[in-house]
Amino acid sequence: MARESTCQFAILGMLCREPMSGYGLRQAIARTVGHFWQESYGNLYPALERMEAEGLAALDREERSPGGRVRKVYRVTAKGRRVLAEWLRRPVVPHVERNELLLKLFFGARVGPKSSLAHVERSRAEAIELLAALRLIDEDVCGSREDHPELPYWHLSIRAGLLGLEAHLRWCDEAREALQRLAHTKRSTKKKEKRDER
């Protein structure tokens, strides 16, 4: 199933927790499942309108934001809960990751280790920042709701993110060492070639 078509299931899952506006959904997704699932406003609002037309979600109320705009708050319907449950029981569609960093590293010999090393360093810094944010989410979600029936499921998804980031950081350290060795070897080879030319 394409990512675009699973947008409605992310929305339904969030609406099962409580009624939300499009803005509220975006915030809730970022705070909870954002380390592995994100939705743009461009996806959320059309999906909400389509889901309302299909009877999966319904307008719960309208609220006025501090800026004076009217915000529609949606709730999940019984049909929406059934559709979500059916989707949750279906086998997961295999996902082939598209990782630009690894693609650039694969062809890195074309530009040398310096550019590849810069990519790895940037990815490492981003992972450290994301790991810190995810640890805060873990503390917030898992620490404050010890008796919540959904807690074990939340914890499993957060744990996958934590362990994945920790593994990525270990890989970044290995990649950095390997690229630094390559850069050193390349410099040494160039110096030798210059000496030989004299």
ZIWO-V996964 format. One record per run of one state. SS is the DSSP state (@ for helix, = for strand, . for the rest). FROM is the first residue (numbers start at 1). TO is the last residue. If there is no record, write none. Layout:
SS | FROM | TO
SS | FROM | TO
//
This chain:
. | 1 | 2
@ | 3 | 17
. | 18 | 19
= | 20 | 21
@ | 22 | 32
. | 33 | 40
@ | 41 | 53
. | 54 | 56
= | 57 | 64
. | 65 | 69
= | 70 | 76
. | 77 | 77
@ | 78 | 89
. | 90 | 99
@ | 100 | 106
. | 107 | 107
@ | 108 | 110
. | 111 | 112
@ | 113 | 143
. | 144 | 150
@ | 151 | 197
. | 198 | 198
//
